[in-house]
C-alpha cells in the first residue's frame, strides 16, 4: 500500500468515526481523495446525511413533538422510529377518545405499555360506574330528604303555636310557621 492510499484510508476512517461518534462533524471534501476512494467518500456523505436526519428526528420525538415530519422513505435508519411515531400518533388519538369518556379504547401494539394503558382504561370505566352509582344514591337520598322536609313543613304549618327553626351556628331563622 502506498502512502497516498494509507492517507485516504485514514481520512475515510476518521470521517466514518466522526459520523458515528461525534455530535458535529466538519464538511468532508471528496475531491481530496484519490480516484479509487471517491465513491466510498460519497457513500459516507450519504450515510452522514442519513445519520444527521436520524439524530434530528429522534431528538424531536424524544421531546414529544409528534408533529415533526417523517424522514425520507429511503432512510432505512429511521424505519423503526417512524413506526414508533405512527404508533404514538394513534395512541394520542386514543387517549383523546378516553378523555371524552370512550373507555373502549384498547392498545395491542406497544407491549408493556399496552397492558398499562388497557388496565388504566378498565379502571377508569370501573371508577366512573362507581361514581355514577354513588351519585344516583345521593340523588335518591336528597329526593327522600326533600320529601321529608316538605312533609315536616306541612305538619308544622298546621300548628297553632309559633315554631321557629334556627341555624345553630349562624342563628339565622330557617323556618317560621307564622307569617307577620
JOGIHU-V709198 format. One record per residue. N is the residue number from 1. PHI is phi in whole degrees, 0 to 359 (none if undefined). PSI is psi as a letter, one per 20 degrees, with the letter a starting at -180 (NA if undefined). OMEGA is omega in degrees with one decimal (999 if undefined). Layout:
n=N phi=PHI psi=PSI omega=OMEGA
n=N phi=PHI psi=PSI omega=OMEGA
//
This chain:
n=1 phi=none psi=p omega=-179.2
n=2 phi=275 psi=r omega=-179.2
n=3 phi=297 psi=h omega=-179.8
n=4 phi=293 psi=h omega=178.1
n=5 phi=296 psi=g omega=177.5
n=6 phi=299 psi=g omega=-180.0
n=7 phi=297 psi=g omega=178.8
n=8 phi=299 psi=g omega=178.7
n=9 phi=299 psi=g omega=179.4
n=10 phi=296 psi=g omega=179.8
n=11 phi=297 psi=g omega=-179.6
n=12 phi=293 psi=h omega=178.4
n=13 phi=296 psi=g omega=178.9
n=14 phi=295 psi=h omega=177.3
n=15 phi=297 psi=g omega=179.2
n=16 phi=296 psi=g omega=177.3
n=17 phi=299 psi=g omega=178.0
n=18 phi=298 psi=g omega=178.5
n=19 phi=300 psi=g omega=-173.8
n=20 phi=278 psi=h omega=-169.6
n=21 phi=238 psi=i omega=-178.2
n=22 phi=258 psi=q omega=179.0
n=23 phi=283 psi=h omega=178.0
n=24 phi=220 psi=p omega=-179.2
n=25 phi=228 psi=q omega=-179.6
n=26 phi=290 psi=q omega=175.6
n=27 phi=300 psi=q omega=-177.8
n=28 phi=249 psi=p omega=-179.3
n=29 phi=260 psi=o omega=-178.7
n=30 phi=296 psi=h omega=-178.2
n=31 phi=298 psi=i omega=179.9
n=32 phi=283 psi=i omega=-178.8
n=33 phi=271 psi=q omega=173.6
n=34 phi=286 psi=r omega=-169.7
n=35 phi=309 psi=g omega=-175.9
n=36 phi=294 psi=i omega=-175.7
n=37 phi=258 psi=i omega=-176.9
n=38 phi=295 psi=g omega=179.1
n=39 phi=298 psi=g omega=177.7
n=40 phi=296 psi=g omega=177.3
n=41 phi=299 psi=g omega=177.8
n=42 phi=295 psi=h omega=176.9
n=43 phi=299 psi=h omega=178.1
n=44 phi=291 psi=h omega=175.5
n=45 phi=294 psi=h omega=176.3
n=46 phi=298 psi=g omega=178.4
n=47 phi=297 psi=g omega=178.1
n=48 phi=299 psi=g omega=178.4
n=49 phi=297 psi=g omega=179.5
n=50 phi=295 psi=g omega=179.0
n=51 phi=293 psi=g omega=178.3
n=52 phi=300 psi=g omega=178.7
n=53 phi=295 psi=g omega=177.7
n=54 phi=299 psi=g omega=-178.7
n=55 phi=296 psi=g omega=-179.4
n=56 phi=295 psi=g omega=-178.8
n=57 phi=295 psi=g omega=-178.7
n=58 phi=294 psi=h omega=177.4
n=59 phi=296 psi=g omega=178.6
n=60 phi=294 psi=g omega=178.3
n=61 phi=297 psi=h omega=-179.0
n=62 phi=294 psi=h omega=176.4
n=63 phi=270 psi=i omega=179.9
n=64 phi=85 psi=j omega=-179.9
n=65 phi=280 psi=n omega=-178.9
n=66 phi=273 psi=i omega=177.3
n=67 phi=269 psi=j omega=178.0
n=68 phi=296 psi=q omega=-179.5
n=69 phi=290 psi=q omega=174.5
n=70 phi=293 psi=q omega=174.8
n=71 phi=295 psi=r omega=-179.4
n=72 phi=300 psi=q omega=-177.1
n=73 phi=300 psi=h omega=-175.5
n=74 phi=279 psi=i omega=179.1
n=75 phi=273 psi=n omega=-177.0
n=76 phi=294 psi=h omega=179.2
n=77 phi=297 psi=h omega=-176.4
n=78 phi=264 psi=j omega=-172.4
n=79 phi=304 psi=g omega=-179.6
n=80 phi=294 psi=h omega=177.3
n=81 phi=292 psi=h omega=177.3
n=82 phi=295 psi=h omega=176.4
n=83 phi=296 psi=g omega=177.7
n=84 phi=299 psi=g omega=179.4
n=85 phi=300 psi=g omega=179.4
n=86 phi=297 psi=g omega=178.2
n=87 phi=298 psi=g omega=179.6
n=88 phi=293 psi=h omega=175.5
n=89 phi=299 psi=g omega=179.7
n=90 phi=294 psi=g omega=179.2
n=91 phi=297 psi=h omega=177.1
n=92 phi=299 psi=g omega=177.3
n=93 phi=299 psi=g omega=179.9
n=94 phi=297 psi=g omega=178.9
n=95 phi=298 psi=h omega=177.3
n=96 phi=295 psi=h omega=177.4
n=97 phi=293 psi=h omega=178.4
n=98 phi=296 psi=h omega=179.2
n=99 phi=296 psi=h omega=177.2
n=100 phi=273 psi=j omega=176.8
n=101 phi=99 psi=j omega=178.6
n=102 phi=271 psi=n omega=-177.5
n=103 phi=275 psi=j omega=178.2
n=104 phi=278 psi=i omega=-180.0
n=105 phi=299 psi=p omega=-176.5
n=106 phi=224 psi=p omega=-179.8
n=107 phi=250 psi=p omega=-178.4
n=108 phi=229 psi=j omega=-171.4
n=109 phi=241 psi=j omega=-176.7
n=110 phi=232 psi=k omega=171.8
n=111 phi=56 psi=c omega=-178.1
n=112 phi=302 psi=h omega=179.0
n=113 phi=298 psi=h omega=178.2
n=114 phi=302 psi=g omega=179.7
n=115 phi=301 psi=g omega=-178.6
n=116 phi=294 psi=g omega=-179.6
n=117 phi=297 psi=g omega=-178.4
n=118 phi=295 psi=h omega=176.7
n=119 phi=293 psi=h omega=179.1
n=120 phi=299 psi=g omega=-178.8
n=121 phi=294 psi=h omega=177.5
n=122 phi=297 psi=g omega=-179.9
n=123 phi=292 psi=h omega=177.4
n=124 phi=298 psi=g omega=179.2
n=125 phi=297 psi=g omega=179.7
n=126 phi=298 psi=g omega=179.8
n=127 phi=294 psi=h omega=177.8
n=128 phi=298 psi=g omega=178.8
n=129 phi=297 psi=g omega=177.4
n=130 phi=297 psi=g omega=179.4
n=131 phi=296 psi=h omega=177.5
n=132 phi=297 psi=h omega=177.1
n=133 phi=297 psi=g omega=179.7
n=134 phi=298 psi=g omega=179.9
n=135 phi=296 psi=g omega=179.3
n=136 phi=295 psi=g omega=177.2
n=137 phi=297 psi=g omega=-179.8
n=138 phi=297 psi=h omega=178.9
n=139 phi=294 psi=g omega=177.5
n=140 phi=297 psi=g omega=179.8
n=141 phi=296 psi=g omega=179.4
n=142 phi=296 psi=g omega=177.5
n=143 phi=296 psi=h omega=179.8
n=144 phi=294 psi=g omega=179.3
n=145 phi=296 psi=h omega=178.3
n=146 phi=298 psi=g omega=177.1
n=147 phi=297 psi=g omega=177.3
n=148 phi=298 psi=g omega=179.7
n=149 phi=298 psi=g omega=178.9
n=150 phi=298 psi=g omega=178.5
n=151 phi=296 psi=g omega=179.5
n=152 phi=297 psi=g omega=179.6
n=153 phi=296 psi=g omega=177.1
n=154 phi=299 psi=g omega=-179.9
n=155 phi=293 psi=g omega=-178.9
n=156 phi=292 psi=h omega=-177.9
n=157 phi=293 psi=i omega=179.7
n=158 phi=275 psi=i omega=-178.8
n=159 phi=288 psi=q omega=179.6
n=160 phi=277 psi=h omega=179.8
n=161 phi=279 psi=r omega=179.3
n=162 phi=287 psi=p omega=175.0
n=163 phi=232 psi=p omega=176.8
n=164 phi=239 psi=p omega=171.9
n=165 phi=249 psi=p omega=-174.5
n=166 phi=240 psi=p omega=175.6
n=167 phi=292 psi=p omega=-174.9
n=168 phi=298 psi=h omega=-176.2
n=169 phi=277 psi=g omega=-174.1
n=170 phi=270 psi=i omega=-177.9
n=171 phi=63 psi=j omega=179.5
n=172 phi=276 psi=p omega=177.2
n=173 phi=285 psi=p omega=-179.3
n=174 phi=264 psi=h omega=-178.1
n=175 phi=209 psi=q omega=173.2
n=176 phi=220 psi=p omega=-176.2
n=177 phi=278 psi=i omega=-179.3
n=178 phi=242 psi=q omega=176.5
n=179 phi=261 psi=q omega=-179.3
n=180 phi=289 psi=NA omega=999
//
